[in-house]
Amino acid sequence: MSVSNTASPRDTASGRGPAPDTIRYNREVPGLDNPVFDISDLSIYYGDNKAVRDVEMKVGPRQITAMIGPSGCGKSTVLRTLNRMNDLIPGARVEGKVQYHGEDLYAPEVDPIEVRRRIGMVFQKPNPFPKSIYDNIAYGPRINGMRGNMDDLVEETLTKAALWDEVKDKLKDSAFALSGGQQQRLCIARTIAVNPEVILMDEPCSALDPIATLKIEDLMYELASDFTIVIVTHNMQQAARVSDRTAFFTAGVDDSGDRYGSLVEFDETATIFSKPADQRTEDYISGRFG
Amino acid sequence: MSTEAPETPPAREDARRGTLTSSRGRLADPIFKWVVTACGALVLVILALMVLRTVSEAWPVFVKEGFFGFLVGDTWDAGGSRDEITGTYGAWPFIYGTLVTAVIALAIALPLAIMVAVYLTHMAPRRLAKPLSYTVELLAAVPSVIFGLWGLHWFLPNVLRPFFEFLEATLGWFFLFEGPVRGVGYLPAGIVLAIMILPIMTAIIREVVAVQPLEQQMAAYALGSTRWEVVSKVVLPSSFSGIVAATMLGLGRALGETIAVLMLIGGSQSWGASLFGTGSSMASHIAATFGEASPEGRTGLMAIGVALFLVTMIVNILARVIVWRLGQHTGDAAV
């Protein structure tokens, strides 16, 4: 990483703007030689509408990749193509290539069920099942036919998600009894319980208060040593704080008046926030737009 | 930009003046309150009158047979007296007929209704789902006498009878399917009842299943669930209380259904374990014999009415208990 700064992990973002001290965690940005995802010429259609156009980016293993941009720029749509959640939306269709370890994710022989087991997802609003905390964690391993000690797995998973100490005495209680931040960490725990390689996060903190947000960010940073994380966020400081690489998307209007989203710039986070190559990126991160 | 205060239209200006006292709200609200309270009370009054009247008319029969004896006695021999009870009154054959047809109906209709509802909400192509849902609701409005006629004159001879004969030939050694196959009987009545209660149950279950939060289903998909797993492990458990409600409504209709059962159950006053046997349900027996009943016989029929009321009530209380006990485990928010 080009920026040499020693901000402590607890340093929060100071105001707005592209100052390097918004980078919360300091570590070497790993390379992209063996990308987990290699996306090229990606366009996504909803019906006849070409909603996202010409995306080209890579996601490296065990790093955090952030997608930022204004509303309607297609960042969530692109995220959902990575585990084929778009398949569930009627009329959604993908053109171009999404390679997962060199394998075409959209090849006809690929089973989306298996894709989603390997590539988990955390959603915008905490969405635990209306079951006990224990059963929320156990759901994924159970449907995947896991054998072994479920109690141990639940404890291990909740510990990894930094939630064990808070819930160990009420595992049989409904997950709805938890606070919003705890619910979201439970959802992260539920995702890692099936031991996926990748965790996709779709604005995971947008429904949470700042303290809960910080806890999730800490957790993401911890998890990045074991998982590949792709996060969509509205919060630029968040992208700057946690991510290794950032993709900036923008919304545009084409000649026939249709709105579409597209990728503007993809680079190391420090570069995006200090010397972006594109004027639109600079305008956005410095608050002049969006 | 103008600095003048914006002009207020005269009418709105008026609304700001005038006195703050008014008799409008003070009169209207109490009247409204009393009218709706009276309507609510009316329900209880009607119910109380019905129970009182039926029980008091049936009283002599209960006195003679004993309440329990009336429920379990299996001989029904109505006397012809004007002012005393001379016959023997045991309602068990009718209670049995009611329960067995209702259980057959539910056992067939409930799984079917759940599957149709899941198909309509989760599997059917959108263009098909809407018209199909309407058709289901339309079916719920078909009068029962039509089901009875269709069952008796087409469904029974063309579909059920051959099926029953096959059942009797293969499973006849089992007491439930012991011959002879008579045509009418418990099983045909139960099957036609199932067809009758299927639409209303499907309609209710479909509503409940359709409003289950999408986020939780998405979460299940994102964990690598198949569609079957999403439906069976996430959608249906949280629809539990709605499914029980639909079951209760279907059961209520099956227990009380008169005409269609009367046409199909055979009308005998005996009972037997074989599903091919003929019998009567409580409601069908009342309807079949009320017209020619002597004053004494009418008292007996009133007593059946009381028993029917009781059975319905017990079933409903049981259902409430089930929802309450099991609902806590399924995590249904409506409990």
Boltz contact constraints between the chains, C-beta under 6 A:
constraints:
  - contact:
      token1: [A, 113]
      token2: [B, 224]
      max_distance: 6.0
  - contact:
      token1: [A, 113]
      token2: [B, 226]
      max_distance: 6.0
  - contact:
      token1: [A, 116]
      token2: [B, 222]
      max_distance: 6.0
  - contact:
      token1: [A, 116]
      token2: [B, 224]
      max_distance: 6.0
  - contact:
      token1: [A, 117]
      token2: [B, 224]
      max_distance: 6.0
  - contact:
      token1: [A, 121]
      token2: [B, 222]
      max_distance: 6.0
  - contact:
      token1: [A, 127]
      token2: [B, 215]
      max_distance: 6.0
  - contact:
      token1: [A, 127]
      token2: [B, 216]
      max_distance: 6.0
  - contact:
      token1: [A, 127]
      token2: [B, 219]
      max_distance: 6.0
  - contact:
      token1: [A, 129]
      token2: [B, 216]
      max_distance: 6.0
  - contact:
      token1: [A, 130]
      token2: [B, 238]
      max_distance: 6.0
  - contact:
      token1: [A, 130]
      token2: [B, 331]
      max_distance: 6.0
  - contact:
      token1: [A, 131]
      token2: [B, 331]
      max_distance: 6.0
  - contact:
      token1: [A, 140]
      token2: [B, 223]
      max_distance: 6.0
  - contact:
      token1: [A, 143]
      token2: [B, 225]
      max_distance: 6.0
  - contact:
      token1: [A, 143]
      token2: [B, 229]
      max_distance: 6.0
  - contact:
      token1: [A, 194]
      token2: [B, 223]
      max_distance: 6.0
